[in-house]
Each structure stands twice: as structure tokens, then as C-alpha cells.
Amino acid sequence: MENNVKKIINARLRGRDQLFSLQIKDGFFSQINSQSEHLDADAHCYDASGNLCCAPFVEPHIHLDAALTAGEPNWNMSGTLFEGIERWAERKPLLTAEDVKSRALKTIELLVANGVQYIRTHVDVTDPQLIALKAMVEIKEQIKDQVHLQIVAFPQEGIWSYPNGRELMEQAISLGADVIGGIPHFEFTREYGVESMRWVIELAKKTGKLVDVHCDEIDDDAARFLEVLATAALEADMGAKVTASHTTAMHSYNNAYCAKLFRLLKMSKINFVSCPTESIHLQGRFDTYPKRRGITRVKELREAGLTVCFGQDSIQDPWYTLGNGKLLRVLDSGIHSCHMMGYSELKNCLDLITDNGAKTLQVEQEYGIELGKPANFIILEGANDVEVLQKQGEVLLSVRNGKVLLARKPCEVITCTQFNIKG
């Protein structure tokens, strides 16, 4: 296949039954036409063979600076969130720019090989040298033609609770961070957590940055910093630019409180990221039986009209030993864990790893299969959302600005046992 794609034929589009052909000129979609019949391919076009042409996958929550460090120097034996933080604190002094770049680029290659073109990475800035942050800024520039990368200044050990935490956050922004993070439930006191949330929103307002907070990532039903974040975002009129990641404590909130909380959340219009595979692994660790899932109320948030997307969170790091960059795996796990298997929910399930992520990252202007937009897309095995999820197949093609990032052929079965079934 040529490096540049100029035409795709026999493609399906999400929510549409007929076949389509798409033409690309100078890296943008120039024509999108429905087909009345199947077309024969020639040397100058890509035959989608009835498979789904979809906007690229969005990874809205990953920790590239910690990826591929599981077991270095010690394993997280309890499997808990807090031991993960302890193990990372042991690994952090061993960081070098070369170490961070090597692991991050390997992980990005894994994500790109699985259809991801947009990534938001949280980078630990509770490091006086900001080694990982500086390395990630260099990587962002290096890969800008292949991947849209957003960098979150993430205070893993707190803003108020870590020495010079505020100064390090501000320095990270000056060095090139795109998003301001937080971790209020890990601050020493509730007062520190509340102060940190108001400070984060004020700083974002002043600097024009986005916000993405690790918010209430704990089973404790008394962790209620989400209401503080949402209120501050509402007062600052910047809810669409604010994201609450994890919010796993919501799993433990009583329904009366949630009824009140959801009124605020809908008014604030903030976004949500859930990391179902990691949350179901890390949460519920203090339970005997019954054990809670520890995943935020994804189904209810979506039904309330709020934007929710799924992320992997970790790939082989102190918090999560597995992970392979396959967001379809995360989606499959998430819809099971969140009781979202109704057909009406399955019909648009890819929203959780595509459109909703684009909205959360605020890249909607360049995202989507529409005339005049950049020709960024992937081809997935299956004709629609449901079939893609059922097949759990590979990404067959990934194209960015009309240029091929990856191409692979569908898996071919060489032999198969034939069964004769007699009635």
C-alpha cells in the first residue's frame, strides 16, 4: 500500500447502514459519498470490504512516565492503589530522561498500533527536577505529526502536601504542560484537598489551560471532592474544560446524596474519565464480601447527559501489571462491569473510546469523519459498533492527515474443522 491514502471504498460509517466511499485531498476529507453497490478496488484506493471506517481511538488517561516499570525495583504485592504509589516513589529516583523517553515511546507505539491517535498523559510533577515532565515535552514535539499528545501536570503526592507543590505545578506549566491536574483525596487533610481544587481552577482560568483531576479515586464514601471541583468549575464557567478522572468513591455514595450531586454535575457540564480495568483491580481492596466493583457510575452519568469516556490508565506499571494498548479490551470490560449491555447502549458503545474522548480533550474541531476535516481515521473489523465489539479484531488501517500510520491484513484461518450437523 502507498504511504498516502487518496480514496477508501466499500466502507461503513457509524450509525449508517449503506456503504460509503471517501476521497482525501491534501490530507483532508474532500468527498464522502454513499454507494448504491459494492465497488471493485483498483491500485489507487483502499477497499474497506464492508468494515467500519471510524474516527481514531482516543486514550484520555494514561501514565506514560510510569509505563513498563512493573516490578522495578519491587512488585506491588497487595495490588492496592496506595502500595502502587509507594512502589512508584521507589522507582522515581531512578528516572532519567533517556529512561522515560524509551519507555514512553514504546508505549505510544503500542497505542498507535491499536488505533490510538489522541493521547492525554498524566506526568508526575512531584519531582524537584521534573525529569519526566521535561522528557515528555520533548516527546510531544517529536511525535506531533503522528499523535496528538496532551500533557497533564499531575501532582502524584499532592499539591499542598508535597514540598513546593504549587511552585512545581506552575513550573510544569511554564515548561509546556497543557493540562493542570490534582489529587485532592490524597492530600493530608480535607481542607488541603478543598484548597487545592479551588487553586487548580483559578490557575487554569489564569493560564488558559485545561483541568484533569484524579478525583476521589478511593472507596471512601466520605471522599467528596467532586462536588468541590464541579462547583469551582461552575463558578468559573469552564466546565467543558474540566475533567474528573476516576471518581470511584461515587460507587460507594448513597443514592440520596447522588441525587443531589447529579444536579450539580449537570449544571457544571464537566467531563468524566473512567478506567474500568484498573478501577476494578484497585478498588474494593478493603472489602471482604460482598466486594464492590469500585467503578464510577458510568451508566448513570451517561443517562444524565454527561460526557464519559474510558481510558486504560496504566500499562505494566506499579498499579497495573497488565495492559497492552487495546482500548477495545478496556471497552469490553467496562460495559460488562457497568451493566451496559442493553442493545441500545451497545449500538453507540464506541463513543466511550472515540467521540467522548475527543470532547474531553477539546479536539472536536479537528476530529471526526466530516467534509473538510483532517483525514484521521481507522478501519475496524465489523460493520458497526456492536460487530466491532463482538469481533474484538485488530485495527486494519490507521491514517492520519491522509498518511498511513499502520496497515495490517485481517487474520486468515488456514484450516478449520467442519462439522456435519444432522437434524
N, C-alpha and C positions, 0 to 999 in steps of 0.2 A: 504494500500500500504506500502511496505517496505521503510525504510528511504533511502536506496541506490537503484538507478535505473541501471540495467545492460543491458537492451535491450528495444528499442522502435520499434513498428511495425506499419504498415499502416499509415505512416506519409508522409505529403507533405513537400517539401523543396522549398524555394523561387526561382522562375524562372524555375521550373521544373514541368512537367506535371504528371509524374508517381509517384507511391507510393514508399516509401523507408523504410528500416529497418536500425536501427543504434545500434551498440553494444558499450558498455562502459566497460573499464577495468582500474582499479586503478585511476578512476576519469578522464580518457581521452577517446576521441573517438578512438576506435580500429578498427571498421569496419563501412562503410557506403555503403549499397548495395541497388540497385533498386529491386523492387518486380514486378514479372510478374502478380501476382494476389493478392487478399486480403487474409491475413493470419489470422488464428484463434489464439486468445490470450491464454496464459496459466498463471499460477500463478507467473511466473518469468519475465514477460515483461509488458510493458505499451502499451496499444492499443490506438494510437492516433486517430483512427477512421476516417482517411482521413483529419484530421485537420493539420494546418501548424505548423511545427517544425521550430522555428525561433531563431536566436541569441537574447540574452536578450535585453530588453529596456535599453537605456542609458538616464539618466537625466543629461544634460550637464550644467544646470544653475538653481540652487535653493538656497534659503537663509534659511538654516536650523536654524540659530541662531535667526531669527525673526519669524519663523513659529508658528502659533497658538497664536499670540498675538493681533489679530484684536480687537479693542475696548479697549485695555489696555494701558494707562488709558483712552484714548479718541479715538473716531472714526474719521476716515478720511472722513469728511463730504463733501468736494468738489470733492473727487475722483481723485485728481491730484497727480502727482509724487512728487511735492515739498511739498505738505502738508503731504504726506506719510513720507518723510524724517523728517519733523517736529514732527510728531506723534512718529516716532521711536526714535528721540532724547529725547522725554519724557519717553519712555519705557526703554531706555538703562541704565539709572542709577539704575533701579530696578533689573538688571540682577544679578543672582548668578549662580555658577557652576551647582548647582542642578536644577535650573530653566531651563537653557539652555539644559542640558543633557536630562531632562524629555521630553521637547517638541521636541527636535531633534530626539530622539529615537522613539517617537510616529509617527513622520512624516516619518521617514525611514521605519517603519513597514508598513505604508500606501503605500509607494512607492514599497516596496518589494511585498506586496500583489497584486500589479498591474504590476508585471513582470519586475520591475527595478532591476538590479544588479550592475549598474555602476552609480555613482553619483559624480558630481562636485558641491560643495557648496561654495558660497561666504560668508565669515565671516567678519563682520565689525571689523576693527582694529583701528578705530578712537576712542579708549578707552584706556586711560593710563594704565589700569590694564590688558587689553587683556583677560578679563574674558571668553568671548565666544570662542575666539581662543584656549585658553588652554583647555576648556571643549571639543571642537571638536576634538582636537588632541587625547584626551583620548578615545573618542567615536570611532575614526578611528581604534585604536588598538583593542578596544573591539569587533568590528563587522567585522574584517578583513577576517574572514573565510566565511562570508555570503555576504558581499558587498564590492566592490572596491570603496573607498571614497577618493576623491581628495579635498584638502582644498585650497581655494583662499584667500590670504590676501587682503581683499577688503577695501580700504580707503573711506568709505561712505561719509565723509565730506571733502575729498580732501587730497592730499599729501603735496602740497605746502601751501595750505590754512588752514591746521589744525596744531596746535602747535605740534612740534616734529613729524610731519607726516612721514618724511623719517626714523627717528630712530625707530618709531613704526613698520613700514614695515619691516625693517631689523631685528628687534627683533622677529617679527612673523615668519620670515623665519628660524631663529635660533631655534625657538620653534617647528617647524615641518610643516609649511605651504609648500604646493607643488607647488603653482602657485602664480604669482605676478599679482595683479590687479591694477586698476586705474579708475579714473572718471574725465577725462580732462574737459568736458563741465560744470562741477560743480565747478571747480577751480575759484578763484576770477577774473582772467584775462586770456585772450587768451595766453599771454606769459607764465603764470604759467602752463596752460594746455599743451603747447608745451614742456616746460622744463620737466614736469612730464612724458610725453610719452618717451622722449629720455632717461630719468633716469631709467624708468622701464625696457626698453630693455637692457640698459647697466648692470643693476643689474641682470637681468635674464641670460645674457651672462656670467657674472662673477660667478654666483652661480649654473648655470646649471638647472635653474627652467623653467617651462612653464610660459606663459603670457596669461591672460584673462582680457580684459579691458571692463568696461562699457563705451562704446564709442558713443558719440553723441546721447544719449537717450533723445532726445528733438525734438520738431517740428521746431526749428530754422534752416532755410536753410543756415545760416552763421556758424553753428557749423560744422567745417570741420577738426576735429582731426583725423578722419580715415585716411586721406592722410598722416598725420604725423606719425601715428602708422605704417602704411603699409610701408612707406619709411624707417623708422628706422629698421623695421623687415627685409626689403630687404637688406639694407646696412650691417646688422649683419648676414645675411644669415641664419635666423632662422624662416622663415615664417611659416613652418609647425608646429612650436611650439607656434605660436601666434594666439590668438583668439580675434576677435572683437565682443562683445556681444551687441545686440540691434540695433545699428546704425540706429535708427528710423529717424534721420534727413535726411537720404538718400531718404526717401519718399517725402521730400519737395525739394530736389535738382532739378535744371533744367537739362534737358536731355543733353544739350551741355556739362555741367560740368561733368555729369555722364559718358559720352563717354570718356572723358579724365581720369577720376578716375578709370574706369574699366581696362584700360590698365595697370595702376599701380597695381591694386589689383591682376590681373592675374600674373604679374611678381613677386609679393611678395609671392603668394601662402598661404596667411593667411586664417584662418578658420572663420566661422561666426556662431553665435547662435542667433536665433530669438525666442522671447517668444510671440507668436501671441495673445493668450488670454489676457495677461496682457497689451501688447502694444496697442491693440485696445480699451482697457479700459482706459489707462492712457493718451494716446496721443490724439491730436485734441481738447484738453480741452479749448484752447483759440479761437477756431473757432465758428462762428455762423452757417451759412450754405453757401456753402456746407462744410461738415465736412470731414477732411481727415482720412483715416484709421490709419495712423501713424505707419505702419509696414514696415520694410526694404524691399528692392527689392529682395525678396526670389527667385521668378521665374527667374529673370534676372541673379542673381548670380549663380544659378544652371546651366542656359543655357550657362554661361561663363566658366563652368567647375570648379567653386569654391565649396568648401565644406561648406554646410549649414546644420545645424541641429536645431531641435525645443526643447525648454525647457518650463517647467511650470513657472519658476521664483519664484512665491510665493504661499504659501498655508496658507490662512487665517491669513494674517498679515496686517500692516498698509497700504500697497499698493494695496492689492487684498484680498477681504473678502471671496472669494470662493476658489476653488482648492481642489482636492481630490486625487491627485496622479495618475490619469488616463491619461497617455500620449496619448492614442488613442483619447481622448476628445480634447486634445491640437492639435493633428494632424488633426482631423476633422475640427476644427475651422480654423486652419492655411491654409489648402488647399482651403477652401472657401474664406477666406479673401484675399488670394494672387492670386486668379484667376488661380488655378492649378487643374482644374477639367477635363482636357483632359485625355482621356483614357491612352495615353502613359505616362502621369505624374502619374496617379493613379496606374499603373502597378508596380511601384517601390517606392510608397509613404512611405513605412515603412523604407526606407533608412534614412528618416528625424529623426527617433527616435531610429535607431539601428546603422547601419554601419557608418554613417556620424558622429554620436556622438562618436563612438569608435575611429575614426580617429582624431577627435578634442581632445579627452582625451589622445591620443597617447598610446592606449592599443591594437592596432591591432594585435600584436604578440600573444596575448592570446585569441583573440576574433574571433568568427565565428565557423560555423559548418563544420569542416575540420578534416581529419585524423590527429591524433597526438596532437590536441589542447585540452585544458581542456573542459570537458563535461559541458559547461554552456549553457543553452538553456531554451526556454519557448515553451509551446504549446498554440496556439491561435485558437479560433473558426473561421473556414473558411479555404478554401483550398489555398488561395493566398492573396496577398496584398489587392486586391480590395474587396474580400469577407470579409476579416477581418475588413476592414474599414466600409463596409456596415452593418455588423452584430453588430459592437461595443460591442462584447461579452466580457466575463470575461477571464482572463488568467487561463487556466485549470491546468497548471503544470509549476512550475519553479524549475529548477535543477541547482545546482552549484557544480562543481567538482564531479558530479555523485550523489550528495546528494540532497534530496528533500527539497526545501525551503517552497513550498506550493503546495497543490493539492486540486482541487475542481471539482465537477461534473457539467456538463452543466445544465443550467436551464431547468427544466422539466415542460411542460404545463400540468396541471391536467385536465382542461376542456377547450373546445374551441367551440364556436358556429359554426355550419356547415351551409353553405349557398347553397341552391339549385338554380342554375342559368339556366334558360331555354332559349334557343335561339329562 
